[in-house]
Amino acid sequence: MSQPEVHRQVQQRQRAVQDADELRPRVIRALGRIAEDFTAALEAEPQQRVEIYLYRYAIQ
């Protein structure tokens, strides 16, 4: 493998790590919202569970 090819691959990996680092907080917040919604749905009456699910996940 040529040196320019190695350099290009290293840069790609560095960009991928940087992208993952930038996305991590957004993913954590999204997972937190999903957990809150499912907790609320589990505590709700059966009809409300369906409405919460449809509103938050199917419609949006």
Backbone as CSV, one residue per row, in Angstrom:
resi,resn,N_x,N_y,N_z,CA_x,CA_y,CA_z,C_x,C_y,C_z
1,MET,0.857,-1.165,0.000,0.000,0.000,0.000,0.907,1.233,0.000
2,SER,0.586,2.172,-0.855,1.409,3.376,-0.972,1.194,4.299,0.227
3,GLN,2.160,5.166,0.425,2.072,6.098,1.555,0.863,7.032,1.434
4,PRO,0.571,7.580,0.232,-0.631,8.427,0.122,-1.921,7.662,0.470
5,GLU,-1.973,6.382,0.085,-3.155,5.572,0.397,-3.286,5.368,1.907
6,VAL,-2.191,5.093,2.572,-2.202,4.932,4.031,-2.648,6.237,4.685
7,HIS,-2.108,7.353,4.212,-2.462,8.662,4.763,-3.960,8.932,4.586
8,ARG,-4.485,8.599,3.418,-5.910,8.803,3.140,-6.764,7.958,4.085
9,GLN,-6.378,6.713,4.294,-7.142,5.840,5.189,-7.096,6.337,6.632
10,VAL,-5.941,6.824,7.059,-5.819,7.370,8.413,-6.739,8.574,8.567
11,GLN,-6.767,9.453,7.572,-7.643,10.627,7.626,-9.114,10.216,7.677
12,GLN,-9.483,9.198,6.892,-10.873,8.725,6.904,-11.253,8.206,8.285
13,ARG,-10.377,7.452,8.894,-10.661,6.914,10.231,-10.762,8.035,11.255
14,GLN,-9.887,9.031,11.147,-9.939,10.163,12.079,-11.251,10.924,11.928
15,ARG,-11.701,11.122,10.687,-12.982,11.798,10.449,-14.139,10.976,11.013
16,ALA,-14.083,9.664,10.849,-15.149,8.803,11.366,-15.227,8.893,12.889
17,VAL,-14.080,8.908,13.554,-14.057,9.029,15.016,-14.601,10.385,15.433
18,GLN,-14.206,11.440,14.727,-14.688,12.786,15.044,-16.203,12.872,14.846
19,ASP,-16.696,12.307,13.746,-18.142,12.309,13.493,-18.888,11.580,14.606
20,ALA,-18.361,10.436,15.026,-18.998,9.675,16.105,-18.994,10.476,17.403
21,ASP,-17.893,11.150,17.694,-17.812,11.962,18.911,-18.828,13.100,18.889
22,GLU,-19.039,13.687,17.709,-19.996,14.787,17.591,-21.440,14.292,17.705
23,LEU,-21.708,13.083,17.226,-23.070,12.541,17.263,-23.441,11.957,18.622
24,ARG,-22.468,11.523,19.385,-22.733,10.823,20.645,-23.708,11.574,21.558
25,PRO,-23.525,12.874,21.840,-24.474,13.565,22.734,-25.901,13.592,22.179
26,ARG,-26.043,13.733,20.878,-27.380,13.751,20.277,-28.051,12.389,20.410
27,VAL,-27.274,11.338,20.212,-27.818,9.983,20.333,-28.235,9.711,21.774
28,ILE,-27.405,10.126,22.726,-27.726,9.919,24.141,-29.003,10.664,24.516
29,ARG,-29.147,11.913,24.048,-30.371,12.671,24.335,-31.590,11.993,23.711
30,ALA,-31.442,11.527,22.473,-32.564,10.864,21.797,-32.962,9.590,22.535
31,LEU,-31.986,8.811,22.971,-32.299,7.595,23.721,-32.978,7.922,25.046
32,GLY,-32.568,9.008,25.669,-33.212,9.438,26.908,-34.670,9.800,26.686
33,ARG,-34.947,10.521,25.582,-36.336,10.882,25.269,-37.171,9.633,24.991
34,ILE,-36.593,8.691,24.264,-37.314,7.448,23.970,-37.624,6.702,25.270
35,ALA,-36.649,6.626,26.163,-36.868,5.947,27.448,-37.966,6.639,28.251
36,GLU,-37.961,7.971,28.264,-39.007,8.710,28.976,-40.380,8.438,28.374
37,ASP,-40.448,8.427,27.045,-41.727,8.186,26.382,-42.253,6.785,26.675
38,PHE,-41.382,5.790,26.626,-41.841,4.431,26.896,-42.223,4.260,28.357
39,THR,-41.511,4.926,29.250,-41.887,4.880,30.667,-43.276,5.482,30.852
40,ALA,-43.512,6.626,30.228,-44.833,7.259,30.309,-45.899,6.348,29.712
41,ALA,-45.570,5.696,28.612,-46.541,4.807,27.974,-46.863,3.617,28.869
42,LEU,-45.860,3.078,29.539,-46.103,1.939,30.431,-46.966,2.326,31.622
43,GLU,-46.844,3.576,32.054,-47.622,4.045,33.198,-49.024,4.504,32.802
44,ALA,-49.257,4.686,31.529,-50.536,5.213,31.043,-51.563,4.088,30.889
45,GLU,-52.784,4.504,30.666,-53.847,3.557,30.357,-53.584,2.980,28.962
46,PRO,-54.144,1.800,28.656,-53.881,1.169,27.356,-54.170,2.071,26.153
47,GLN,-55.283,2.811,26.172,-55.599,3.681,25.037,-54.558,4.785,24.899
48,GLN,-54.111,5.334,26.015,-53.101,6.383,25.967,-51.775,5.837,25.455
49,ARG,-51.467,4.594,25.769,-50.226,3.987,25.278,-50.191,4.016,23.757
50,VAL,-51.303,3.620,23.156,-51.382,3.611,21.696,-51.231,5.027,21.159
51,GLU,-51.903,5.984,21.780,-51.828,7.364,21.311,-50.416,7.918,21.448
52,ILE,-49.756,7.644,22.557,-48.377,8.117,22.746,-47.479,7.523,21.673
53,TYR,-47.604,6.233,21.432,-46.774,5.582,20.430,-47.010,6.195,19.053
54,LEU,-48.274,6.326,18.665,-48.580,6.867,17.343,-48.062,8.288,17.192
55,TYR,-48.249,9.084,18.217,-47.829,10.478,18.121,-46.313,10.590,18.029
56,ARG,-45.598,9.923,18.902,-44.154,10.128,18.996,-43.366,9.415,17.906
57,TYR,-43.819,8.252,17.457,-42.963,7.446,16.596,-43.528,7.187,15.211
58,ALA,-44.811,6.979,15.091,-45.362,6.645,13.785,-45.662,7.884,12.958
59,ILE,-46.144,8.932,13.594,-46.573,10.115,12.852,-45.391,10.999,12.477
60,GLN,-44.422,11.137,13.368,-43.328,12.083,13.122,-42.351,11.586,12.104
